[in-house]
Amino acid sequence: MGFQKFWFLIAFCFVGVIAQNYSTYNVERPYTLRMLDFSSLLYIFHDVTTNENAQSFYYPQINPNFRRNAGAMIAFSPVLAFDLRGGEHLGDTINGYEGGLFVRGYKDSMEFWLDARIFSERHSAKVAKSWDREFLENQGDKPNQGSGTLKEVKYSSYARYRGHFTLRLGFANLDFARDVQHWGPGYYSNLTLNQAAVPYNQVTLSTKIGPLSVVSLYADLDAGENSMKKDASRNLYGHRYELELNNLTLGLSEITVIYKLNQPWLFVPIVPLFAEKGNFSEDSNNGAIAFDFSYRFPFGFRLYSEFFLDDMESPASLIRNDNIEAKWAWMAGLMYARDLGAWKAGSLAEYARVEPYVYTHFKPYTAQIAHLGYPIGNPAGPNSQTINWLIYAKHAKHFQAQLKQEWFWKGVDGGELNYPTPTADHHSTAKHFLDEAKMQYSLTPAISYMSDRYAISVEYTFFDRNAFCSRAMLLW
């Protein structure tokens, strides 16, 4: 390609490719790095429920329409946005500015996208907290003598990115990414891997053999909290096996977190992690297995559930469920979806129960099923109960409205992710589900309008978890 043709291609990318288009079907971004359409996965699940799409429940995954919609081999879109967010739940009011670049493209068997941005924020709180739970760099007055902490934060700045580099191998897809995985049929409450996690570096290998899909995952997790660099070596391996039988999909997910003991062999899709983990000491690994299903009824209904088993001494201990030998979680949901001309509308309700000490480990900051101090599974963490009910509507690709209600309980006994699980000598310790828990109720209306170039959105959470976020974004 000559020099003039190269620059013509670059110019064409700026003016000719304006639509938001990815090489992958993505999870959502509830915190930073929001895009024009902030609820893309919801409408993927909508189409699954109305029988428009196959029932598949591992995301992100390959978008087969990417090249047809891309319009060019490579495209660049500058990104600018302004946020005003905060509330009593956050204890802060934040004026945030961000700018960056959204790049996507393909060549031969390779496809990629990258969303990289720089953020600058002003906080009303004297001690600024990270809204998206990652490292936050603060600038302000000189530190207090001997304390090393700022007297008052003037502003904070940081950089964030997500992206995927995918190789289509014919028989499989190999994906290198910084993102999160969302495994299972739930929208809010998935127990094994959940889109609400803090993003992590990862490699996935996915293949499909007839009705069977197999996904193998490696991820680089951080054992610390909001750390600027790796606190200690924590690695995640996972496999998901999914069988699509028309309106019924059956799934099995297994994960193993290992601490200071990386074992690449666990990435191989045929290795049963629940069996292989027995070859490592309990102090260095933490494993779990989950079973899920989704059944699609006529007239736009879908029923789904997931059962997650972190640990048990025996099936009898699981049935008794009277002490910490039984570490399990369960979620169930029902979704209703309808297409009404230019409108897509529906509702979903989910219930999740996570027993005490689920996701935890014997020693703090070791093999917890977590990244940067937050679960990679259900965001409520151990000893919790959550009910979510969402009503939504979307007109064509522009106007969206949602109304979400949440009822939330969190117990104090075994409810802290980094609180040590009692050792084997104390497994008979009684557990107390939702001990001292008080119900927290919240109501969140949200509206947004988007085009190919810009989006504006407003959401407000009332009552016990008071918060707000208003946003304006340009992408061209």
C-alpha positions in Angstrom: 0.0 0.0 0.0 1.4 3.4 -1.0 1.8 6.3 1.4 -1.1 8.2 -0.2 -3.4 5.2 0.0 -2.5 4.7 3.6 -3.4 8.2 4.6 -6.6 8.0 2.5 -7.6 4.9 4.5 -6.9 6.7 7.8 -9.0 9.7 6.7 -11.8 7.4 5.5 -11.8 5.7 8.9 -12.5 9.0 10.7 -15.4 10.2 8.5 -16.8 6.9 7.2 -17.0 4.7 10.3 -19.0 6.3 13.0 -21.1 3.5 14.4 -20.2 1.8 17.6 -19.0 -1.6 16.4 -16.9 -4.3 18.1 -15.4 -7.6 17.1 -16.9 -9.1 20.2 -20.3 -9.2 21.9 -19.5 -7.5 25.1 -20.4 -7.4 28.8 -21.5 -4.1 30.2 -19.5 -1.4 32.0 -21.3 -0.2 35.1 -18.5 2.1 36.1 -15.8 3.7 33.9 -15.3 3.2 30.2 -19.0 3.4 29.4 -19.9 3.7 25.7 -22.8 5.1 23.8 -25.0 2.0 24.5 -24.5 1.3 28.2 -26.7 -1.8 28.4 -25.7 -3.9 25.3 -25.8 -7.3 27.1 -29.4 -6.7 28.3 -30.6 -6.5 24.7 -28.5 -9.5 23.7 -30.4 -11.4 26.4 -33.6 -9.8 25.2 -33.0 -11.3 21.7 -32.1 -14.7 23.3 -35.4 -14.7 25.1 -37.5 -13.7 22.1 -35.9 -16.6 20.1 -33.9 -14.3 17.9 -30.5 -15.6 19.0 -29.2 -18.9 20.1 -29.1 -19.5 23.8 -25.4 -18.9 24.7 -24.2 -17.7 28.0 -20.5 -16.9 28.0 -19.5 -13.3 27.2 -17.5 -11.6 25.7 -17.7 -13.8 22.5 -17.1 -13.4 18.8 -19.3 -11.0 16.8 -19.8 -12.7 13.4 -21.2 -9.5 11.9 -18.2 -7.3 12.8 -16.4 -7.3 9.4 -19.7 -6.7 7.5 -20.5 -3.7 9.7 -17.0 -2.3 10.0 -16.7 -0.7 6.6 -12.9 -0.6 6.8 -9.9 -2.6 7.9 -9.1 -0.2 10.7 -11.1 2.6 12.3 -10.3 5.3 14.9 -12.9 7.2 17.0 -11.9 9.9 19.4 -13.9 9.8 22.7 -14.8 12.7 24.9 -17.2 12.5 27.9 -18.2 14.4 31.1 -19.7 12.8 34.2 -21.3 14.2 37.3 -21.8 11.4 39.9 -21.9 10.8 43.6 -24.4 10.6 46.4 -24.6 9.5 50.0 -23.7 5.9 49.2 -20.4 7.0 47.6 -19.8 9.8 50.2 -18.5 12.1 47.4 -19.5 14.2 44.5 -17.3 13.8 41.4 -16.9 16.0 38.4 -15.2 13.8 35.9 -13.7 14.5 32.4 -12.3 11.8 30.1 -10.8 11.6 26.7 -9.4 8.8 24.6 -9.5 6.7 21.5 -11.6 3.8 20.4 -9.8 1.7 17.8 -11.0 -1.4 16.0 -10.0 -3.4 13.0 -9.2 -6.7 11.3 -6.6 -8.3 9.0 -6.8 -11.9 7.7 -7.7 -14.1 10.8 -7.0 -11.3 13.3 -9.6 -8.9 14.8 -9.2 -6.4 17.6 -10.6 -3.4 19.5 -9.1 -1.1 22.1 -10.8 1.5 24.2 -8.2 3.5 26.1 -8.9 6.7 28.0 -7.4 9.3 30.4 -9.6 10.6 33.3 -9.4 13.7 35.4 -11.8 14.2 38.4 -12.5 16.7 41.1 -13.9 15.4 44.4 -15.9 17.1 47.1 -14.6 14.6 49.7 -11.3 15.3 51.4 -10.3 11.7 51.0 -11.2 10.6 47.4 -12.4 7.1 46.8 -12.1 5.1 43.6 -15.6 4.9 41.9 -14.6 2.0 39.7 -12.6 0.2 42.5 -9.2 0.3 40.6 -6.2 2.4 41.6 -6.8 6.1 41.9 -3.9 8.6 41.8 -4.6 11.7 43.8 -3.0 15.2 43.6 -3.4 17.8 46.3 -1.8 19.6 49.2 1.5 18.3 50.7 1.2 15.2 52.9 0.7 15.5 56.6 4.1 15.2 58.4 4.8 11.6 58.9 1.5 10.3 57.6 2.1 10.1 53.9 -1.6 11.0 53.2 -2.8 14.2 51.5 -4.4 16.9 53.7 -7.0 17.5 51.0 -7.4 16.0 47.5 -7.6 18.7 44.8 -8.2 16.3 41.9 -7.4 12.7 40.8 -6.2 11.4 37.5 -5.8 8.0 36.1 -6.0 5.9 32.9 -8.2 2.9 32.1 -8.5 0.6 29.1 -10.3 -2.5 27.9 -9.6 -4.4 24.7 -9.5 -7.7 22.8 -7.0 -9.1 20.3 -8.6 -12.2 18.7 -7.3 -14.9 16.4 -9.8 -16.9 14.4 -8.2 -20.4 14.1 -10.9 -22.1 12.2 -11.6 -24.8 14.8 -11.4 -22.3 17.7 -11.0 -18.6 18.7 -8.0 -17.5 20.8 -8.6 -14.2 22.5 -6.2 -12.0 24.5 -8.0 -9.3 26.5 -8.3 -6.9 29.4 -12.0 -7.3 30.3 -14.2 -9.4 32.6 -16.0 -12.7 31.9 -19.7 -13.3 32.4 -20.6 -17.0 32.6 -24.1 -18.2 33.1 -27.7 -17.3 32.2 -28.2 -14.5 34.7 -27.9 -10.7 34.1 -27.2 -9.3 37.6 -26.6 -12.4 39.8 -24.3 -14.8 38.0 -22.3 -16.7 40.7 -19.2 -18.0 39.0 -18.0 -15.1 36.8 -19.9 -11.8 36.7 -19.7 -8.7 34.6 -19.7 -6.5 37.7 -16.1 -7.6 38.5 -13.1 -5.3 38.3 -11.4 -5.9 34.8 -8.5 -8.3 34.6 -6.0 -9.4 32.0 -7.0 -12.8 30.5 -6.7 -15.3 27.7 -9.6 -17.5 26.5 -9.8 -20.3 24.0 -13.3 -21.0 22.8 -14.6 -23.6 20.4 -17.9 -25.1 19.3 -18.5 -28.8 18.3 -22.1 -29.2 17.2 -24.3 -28.1 20.1 -21.4 -28.2 22.6 -19.4 -25.0 23.3 -16.2 -25.2 25.4 -14.4 -22.2 26.8 -11.0 -22.3 28.6 -9.9 -19.2 30.6 -6.7 -18.0 32.2 -6.7 -14.7 34.1 -4.1 -12.7 36.0 -5.7 -11.5 39.3 -4.4 -9.3 42.1 -4.5 -10.4 45.7 -4.4 -6.9 47.1 -6.9 -4.0 47.2 -6.7 -1.0 44.8 -3.0 -1.7 44.4 -0.8 0.2 42.0 1.2 -2.9 41.2 0.8 -6.6 41.7 0.6 -7.3 45.4 1.1 -11.1 45.0 0.7 -13.7 42.4 -2.9 -14.9 42.1 -4.1 -16.7 39.0 -7.5 -17.9 37.8 -8.2 -20.9 35.5 -11.7 -21.8 34.4 -13.6 -24.0 32.0 -17.2 -23.6 30.8 -19.0 -26.4 29.0 -22.3 -25.4 27.4 -24.8 -27.7 25.6 -27.5 -26.0 23.5 -30.6 -28.2 23.0 -32.9 -25.8 21.1 -34.9 -24.1 23.9 -32.9 -25.7 26.7 -29.3 -24.8 27.4 -27.3 -26.7 30.1 -24.1 -25.2 31.5 -21.2 -26.4 33.7 -18.6 -23.9 34.9 -15.5 -24.7 37.0 -12.8 -22.4 38.3 -9.6 -22.7 40.3 -7.8 -19.8 41.9 -4.1 -20.5 42.8 -1.8 -18.4 44.9 2.0 -18.2 44.3 1.7 -21.4 42.2 1.0 -20.8 38.6 0.1 -24.0 36.6 -0.4 -23.4 32.9 -1.5 -27.0 32.4 -4.9 -26.1 34.0 -5.7 -24.0 30.8 -6.1 -27.2 28.7 -9.9 -27.6 28.1 -10.0 -31.4 28.9 -8.4 -31.0 32.4 -11.2 -31.4 35.0 -10.3 -28.6 37.5 -12.3 -30.1 40.3 -10.1 -33.3 40.1 -6.8 -31.6 39.4 -7.1 -29.2 42.4 -6.6 -32.2 44.7 -3.0 -32.3 43.6 -2.3 -28.9 45.3 -2.3 -28.0 48.9 -5.4 -26.4 50.3 -3.4 -23.3 51.3 -2.5 -22.5 47.7 -5.7 -23.1 45.8 -9.4 -22.5 45.9 -11.8 -24.2 43.6 -15.5 -24.2 42.8 -18.0 -25.8 40.3 -21.4 -24.6 39.2 -24.3 -26.0 37.2 -26.9 -23.8 35.4 -29.7 -24.0 32.9 -31.9 -21.7 30.8 -35.2 -22.8 29.3 -37.0 -20.6 26.8 -40.8 -20.8 26.8 -43.1 -19.6 24.0 -44.4 -16.0 24.2 -41.2 -14.5 25.3 -40.5 -16.1 28.7 -37.1 -17.5 29.9 -36.5 -19.3 33.2 -33.0 -19.8 34.4 -31.0 -20.8 37.5 -27.4 -21.5 38.7 -26.1 -23.5 41.6 -22.6 -22.8 42.8 -20.6 -25.1 45.1 -17.5 -23.7 46.7 -16.8 -26.4 49.2 -18.5 -29.3 51.1 -17.3 -32.1 53.4 -20.0 -34.5 52.1 -23.4 -34.4 50.5 -24.9 -34.9 54.0 -23.2 -31.7 55.2 -24.7 -29.8 52.3 -28.2 -31.0 53.1 -27.8 -30.2 56.8 -26.4 -26.8 56.0 -25.8 -26.0 59.6 -22.1 -25.2 59.6 -19.3 -23.8 57.5 -18.6 -27.2 55.9 -21.3 -26.2 53.3 -20.2 -23.2 51.2 -22.7 -22.8 48.3 -24.8 -20.2 46.5 -27.9 -20.3 44.3 -29.6 -17.9 42.0 -32.8 -18.0 39.9 -34.4 -15.7 37.5 -37.3 -15.1 35.1 -37.2 -12.8 32.0 -40.0 -11.6 29.8 -39.2 -9.9 26.5 -41.4 -8.6 23.6 -40.7 -6.8 20.3 -43.4 -4.2 19.7 -42.7 -2.6 16.3 -39.7 -0.2 16.8 -39.7 -1.0 20.6 -38.0 -3.7 22.6 -39.4 -4.0 26.1 -39.5 -6.5 28.9 -38.8 -7.3 32.5 -36.5 -9.6 34.5 -36.4 -10.6 38.2 -33.6 -12.4 39.9 -33.0 -13.8 43.3 -29.5 -14.7 44.7 -28.4 -16.3 47.9 -24.7 -16.6 48.8 -23.9 -18.5 52.0 -21.3 -17.3 54.5 -17.6 -17.8 53.6 -18.3 -18.4 49.9 -15.3 -17.0 47.8 -13.1 -16.8 50.9 -10.0 -18.7 51.9 -8.0 -19.7 55.0 -5.6 -16.7 55.0 -6.5 -13.1 53.9 -5.2 -11.9 50.6 -4.2 -15.4 49.2 -6.5 -17.6 47.1 -9.8 -15.7 47.5 -12.1 -15.9 44.4 -11.6 -12.2 44.0 -9.6 -9.5 42.2 -8.5 -6.2 43.9 -10.6 -7.1 46.9 -13.9 -7.6 45.0 -15.5 -10.9 44.0 -15.2 -12.0 40.4 -18.6 -13.8 40.9 -21.7 -12.4 42.5 -20.9 -8.7 43.5 -22.7 -9.0 46.8 -20.1 -11.4 48.1 -20.5 -14.0 50.9 -23.4 -14.0 53.4 -25.7 -12.0 51.2 -29.2 -12.2 49.7 -30.3 -10.0 46.8 -33.6 -9.5 44.8 -33.4 -7.5 41.6 -36.4 -6.5 39.5 -35.8 -4.5 36.2 -38.4 -3.1 33.8 -36.8 -1.8 30.5 -37.7 -0.4 27.1 -35.7 0.7 24.0 -36.9 2.5 20.9 -34.9 1.5 17.8 -31.3 2.2 18.7 -31.7 5.6 20.3 -34.0 6.0 23.4 -33.7 3.8 26.4 -35.5 3.8 29.8 -35.1 1.5 32.8 -36.6 1.1 36.2 -34.7 -1.1 38.6 -35.6 -2.1 42.2 -33.2 -3.9 44.6 -33.7 -5.6 48.0 -30.4 -6.4 49.6 -29.3 -8.1 52.8 -25.7 -8.6 54.1 -24.8 -10.7 57.1 -21.8 -10.0 59.3 -20.8 -13.6 60.1 -18.4 -14.8 57.3 -19.5 -11.9 55.1 -16.1 -10.3 54.6 -14.2 -11.5 51.6 -10.8 -11.3 53.1 -11.8 -12.4 56.6 -10.1 -15.8 57.1 -12.2 -19.0 56.7 -11.8 -21.2 59.8 -9.2 -24.0 59.2 -10.0 -27.6 58.8 -9.9 -28.1 62.6 -12.8 -25.8 63.0 -15.0 -26.8 60.1 -17.8 -27.7 62.5 -18.2 -24.0 63.4 -21.9 -23.0 63.0 -22.7 -20.5 60.4 -25.3 -17.8 60.6 -26.9 -16.8 57.4 -27.8 -13.0 57.3 -26.9 -12.6 60.9 -27.6 -8.9 62.0 -28.6 -8.1 58.4 -30.9 -5.2 57.7 -32.8 -4.9 54.4 -31.6 -2.1 52.1 -34.0 -1.0 49.4 -33.2 1.0 46.4 -35.1 2.3 43.3 -33.1 3.4 40.2 -34.8 5.0 37.2 -32.4 5.6 34.2 -33.0 7.2 30.8 -30.6 7.7 27.9 -30.6 9.0 24.3 -27.9 8.0 21.9 -27.0 8.4 18.2 -24.0 7.2 16.2 -22.0 10.1 17.5 -23.2 11.1 21.0 -25.2 9.9 24.0 -26.6 11.6 27.1 -27.9 9.7 30.1 -29.2 10.3 33.7 -29.7 7.8 36.5 -30.6 8.3 40.1 -30.8 5.8 43.0 -33.2 6.6 45.8 -33.6 5.4 49.4 -31.0 3.3 51.2 -28.3 3.3 48.5 -28.6 6.9 47.4 -26.5 7.7 44.3 -26.6 9.5 41.0 -24.8 9.6 37.7 -25.4 12.0 34.7 -23.3 11.7 31.6 -22.7 13.3 28.2 -20.4 11.5 25.6 -19.1 12.2 22.1 -17.7 9.5 19.8 -16.9 10.2 16.2 
